[in-house]
Amino acid sequence: MSKSFSYKARSAAGELMTGTIQAEDARRVAAILAEQQLVPTRITAQKSDDRPGLFGFMKGRLYEDLIIFTRSLSTLYHAGIPILNALAMIRVGDSKSYFNTALKNIRDRVQAGRSLSESMEEFPQIFPSIYSATVAAGEVSGQLDTILDSLAEMLERDMELNRQIKSSTRYPLAVVGAIMGAFVVLITFVIPRFMTFYSKMGASLPLPTKLLIWVNQFVTGYWIIVVAAAGISFFIIRKIYSTPSGKLSFDRGFLRLPVFGDLIVKGNIARFSYIFQILLASGIPIVRSLEMLSNVIKNSQLKSEIDQMADSFREGRELTSLIKDLEFFPEMALRMMQVGMESGSMELMLHETASHYSKEVDYKSRHLTSLLEPILTVVLGVFVLIVALAIFLPMWNLIQVFRG
């Protein structure tokens, strides 16, 4: 299985070259560099990103740079400027950034006679495998201009979906964070003062107050154990998630989350449909397209269901036969693709599917706050009730002490 390696190497002229290469091991990387007449000075294996991916969307500054690059390259290519010249003209952000360094290396490889897609494959952190494969299909079919337009539109849609979901989750996360912060302040500063005061006055403490006092004493007295337990729990969860069965269980759980689960599924289906459409328009066969899509989706449960779809196509079965077997893939999406297959308008139906689920994600993300308000209200109400009982019940008991 190939891994991603970053390298630094010197050319015959002494120029420093950096980049990444997909290879089985460091020796193979050194051999590839030697073929390019480069002398490696450092080869480092890169860590794979195994973090849980709820929505499966690409993130980060490099992704935003990729959108700008794709749109710029598409515009220049449409204007009749050759790829090599276009690559020399494009700058994204800081001239010394990793992205621009990668572009320089890609330009050098294209100038040396390699194709654009082959050059991109050596920088998987910037250009995902499905991106490079789509560009390769565009080069072979002579439709690179159309493919670049489609890729730019797909990346922009992807980023917009990601932003919508992030913005819709900020309010619920802020409320939960505020509740947790208030709870920490309560048991750390407020309850100890009340405890000292009430013990001096001889007032009996009710159960809610005793419970909060116990939490305070446990956390302050055994904080090392608390921190160690949290660290061990995190390590165990991460270890479980790193196994195929553990990742599948976690990812299936993400899809079953109230409110969020449906948003995760529909966001992934919108992305799946649009990329599938681009791959088919590029001339890539259906089964190969599904195999590539399976590697793009981060959620292993959805990945498994896409693999089942690929198997169905290989065996010549109808997609609708999978309705009972696929737990999360929407029935409507399967039926729309089946209609597209039968009518010879697969690309059109995939476009309609992507548009439909994008609109659903947009609507649900905009109304997510109103959907979560009842849950947040109950949680906040329970917290306020506990605090009120913990503080005011002892006051009532204290009044009884004074009267007695």
N, C-alpha and C positions, 0 to 999 in steps of 0.2 A: 504493500500500500504506500503510495507516494505521500510525502510530507512537504511542508513549506520550509525552505531555508533562506535566510537573508545572508548576503555576502558583501564583502568589500574586496575589490581586486584592482590591480594595476595593469594598464595596457602597455604595449611595447614602447609607447611614447612617454610612459610614466604617469599618465592621467588616471586619477582615482575614479573607479566605477563602483556603483552600489546598486543593489536590486534584490529580487527574490527569485528563487527557482523551485519548481516542484520536482522532487526526485525521491528515490528510495532511501538514500543515505547521503552523508557528507562526501563520501568518495565519488559518488556519481555526480554530485554538484561540481567537485573539483575537475572531473573529467569533462563536463559540459563547458566549464570556463576555459579549460585548456584548448578545446575545439575552437573557441572564440578568440584564442590567442590572448587570454587574460591570465594573470598570475594572482591567485587568491591570497589575501592577507588575513581574512577572517571569514569563517562560515559558521553560522549559528542557526540551530533548529528553532523554529518559532512555535510558540504554544498555540494549540487550537482553542477556539472560543467555544467552551462547553457550558457557558452560562445559560440558565433557563431563558428561552426566548418565548415570551407570551404571545407576541403578535407576529413574530417571524420577519419583521421588517429590518432592513439594513439601517444602520445608524451612524452618527458621528460626522466629524468635519470632512473626512475623506469622501463620504457619500455626497455631501453638498458640493465638494470640488468635482466629483465625477459628473454630477448634473451639469455644472457649468462647462466642463470640458466637452461633454457629449453634445450639448447644444451649440457650442462654439465650433466644434469640428463639423457638425451637420451644416451649419450656416456657411462656413468656408468652402466645404465640398460642393454644396449647391451652387456657390458662386463660381465654380470651375477651377478652384485652386487645388493643385495636386496634394495628395495626402502628406507627402514629405514636407512640402512648404507650409501646409496648414499646421503640422505638428511644431514646426519651428516658430510659427507666429503665436501660438497659444501659450499664455501664462495664466496660472490660476493662483491668486494670492501672492504670498511671499516667494520671491524668485529662488530662495534657498530651501523651500519646503520640500518634504519628502515627495509630494505629488509632482512637483516640477522636476525634481531629480529623476523620478521614474519616467516622466515624459521625455527627458533628454536621452535616457538609456533606450527607450522605445524608438525614438527617432534615429539613433545610431544603428539600431538593429535593422530598421526598415531600410536605411541607406545602404546597409551591408547586404541587402537582398532578401531579408526575411519578410514575411507577410505581416500586416498590422496585427492580425489576431494572434499569430504565434508570438509576437513580441509582447502583447498584452498578457498572455498566459503566464509569463514569468513574474507578474506582479499581482498575485491573487488577492492581496489585501485591498487593492484598488479596483481591480477588474474581476468580478466573480466569474466562475467558469461558464455560467450561462451567458454572460455578457460577451466573453471572448468567442464562444461557440456561435452566437448569433451574428457577430461581426464576420466570423469565418464564412458562415452561410451567405451573408451579403456579398462578400468578396467573390465567392464561387458563382453566385447567380447573377452578378452584375447589378444588384439592387442595393448597394451599400448606402446610397443617399437615403432611400426609403427606410432602410433598417435603422440608420442613425436617428432619423426623425422619430421612429417608433420607440426606440430605446430612450430617447430624451423625454418623450411624453410619458412612458412607463415609469421612469425614475422620478419625474415630477409628481405623478399621481401617488407613487409609493411614499414619497416624502410628505405629501399633503395628508395622506391617511395617517401616517405616523404622528404628525403634528396635531391632527384632530383628536386622536385617542389620548395623546399626552395632555392636551389642554383640558379635556373632559375629566381626567382623573386627578387634576391638581386640587380641586376643591375637596373631594372626599379624603384625599391623602392629608390635606392641611387640617381638616377636622379631626381625623384620627391622631395626627401628630400633636395637635393642641390638647386633646384629651390625655394622651400619654404624658405630655409635659406637665399638665396640671396634676396628674396623679403622682408623678415623681416629686413635685414641689410639696404636695400635700403630705406624703408619708415621710419626707425628709425634713421639712421645716415646721409645718403646722401641727401635725399630730404629736411630735415630741413635746412641744410647748404645752399643749392641752393636757398631755399625760402627766407632766410635772405638776401643773396647776391643780388638776382634779385629785391627784394622789395626796396632795397637801391638805385639800379640803375634806378628804374622806368620802367623796362621792363615789357611788358604784358606777361602773362603766358598762354601757349596753354592748350587745354582741357586735354591731357594726364597728364601733370604736375599738373594741378589743381586737377585732379582725385586722383593722388597719395598723394598730399598734404591733400586732404579731408580725405583719409584713415588714414594718419598719425595723423591728428588732432582728428579724431574719436577714434582711438585706444588709443592714449595717454590721451585724455580727458575723455574718458568713459571706461577705461580699466576694471573697476569693473563690469560694465554692460556686457562687452564682456566675461569676465571670468564667470560671473553668467549665462549668456545665454548659454555658452558652457557646463557648468555643468548641467543646467536644461535640455538641449537637450540630453546630454548623459543619464541622469536619465530617461527621457521619452522614449528614444529608447530602453534602457535596460528593462524598464517596459513593453513596447509593445512586445519585444522579449520574455519575460517570459510567455506570453500568447500563447496558442496553435495556434490560428489564426495568431497572429503576427509573431511567429517563422516560420510558414509555408510561410507567405508572404516574409519574409527576405530570407529564404532558397531557395525559388523559384527564387528570384532576384539574388542570388549568382550563380545559375545555368544558368542564362541568361546573365551573364557578358561576354563581348567580349573576346575572346581568353581563358580567365580563366575558363569560364563556361564549355566549352567542356573538359578542363583538369580535372576539378572537377568531372564531370560525369564519364569519362573514368577511372580515378583513383579509384573511388568508385566501379565501375563495375568490375574492375580487382580484387579488394579486395573481393568483394561479391562472385565472381565466385570461387576463390581459397578456401575461407572459406566454401562455400557451398559444394565443392568437399570433403573437409576434413570431414565435418559432415556426408555426405552420406557414405563415406568410413568407418566411425565409427559405422555405423548401425543405425543412427538416421533417422527417417522417414522424407520424403520431407516436409510435412506441418510443422512439429515441427522444422525442420532446418530453414525454411523460417521465422518462428516466432522468432527464436533466432537471425537470421540475421537482422531482422527488429529492434531489440533492439541494435544492434551493430552500424548500420549506423547512424551518427549524423544528417545528412541532413533530415529534416522532410518530404520534398517532395519525395525524393527517398524512405524513410521509408514507406510513404503512398503507393507508387507504388509496393513495395515488399509485403505489406499487400494485395494488389489487386491480386498479383500473388498467394499468399497463398489461398485466397478465390477461385481463379480459380481452383486450385488443389482440394480443398474440394468439389467443385461442379462438378468435372470431366470434365471441359472444357479445350480446347486446349489453350496453351499459346499464339499462334498466334492470337487468338480472342481478345487479349488485345492490339494489336498493335496500334489501333486507340485511345484507352483509356489512354495509358501511354504516357505522354508528353515528358519525358526525358530518360526513359530506352531505350537503343538502340534496334532497330528492329532486327539487326543481332544477338544480344545476345539472344533474345527471340527465334528466328528461330533455332539457334544452340542448345538451350536447348530442344526445341520441337523435333528436330531430335534425340537428345540423349535419350529422353523419348521413342520415337517410336522404336529406334533400340536397346534399352536396354544398351546403353553405355553412360549414363548420366554423370558419373564421368569423362570419357575421354573427352566428349564435354565441360564440365566445365573447365577442365584443359586447353584445347585448347582456350577457351574463355578468361580465365585468362591470358594466355600467349600472346594472340593477343592484348588485351587492355593494358597489361603491356608494350609491345613494343611500342604501340602508345603513351603512357604517356612518355616513355623514349625519343622517337623521338621528341615529341612536347616540352617537357621540355628543351631538348638540343637546340632547335631552337626557343625558346620563345623570346629570345632577338631580333632575326632578325624579328620576327612577330610584335614585339612592337616598333621597331625602327621608322617606319613611324609616329606612334602616338606620340612618344616621340619627334621626330624631329619637328612636327607641334607645340606641346606645348612649346618646348624650343624656337622655332622661334617666336611665338606670344609674349612670355615673353621678348625676346631680343628686338623685335620691340617696345613694350610699353616702355621699359627702354630707348631705343635710342631716341624715340620721346619725352619722358618726359625730357631728359637731353639736347639734341641737338637743339630742336626747340626754347627753351628759349635763347640759345646762338645766334641763328640766329636773334631773335628779339632784343637781346642786341647789336648786330652789327648794326642793323638798327637804334637803339637809338644813338649810337656813330656817325654814319654817318649823322643823322639828327641834 
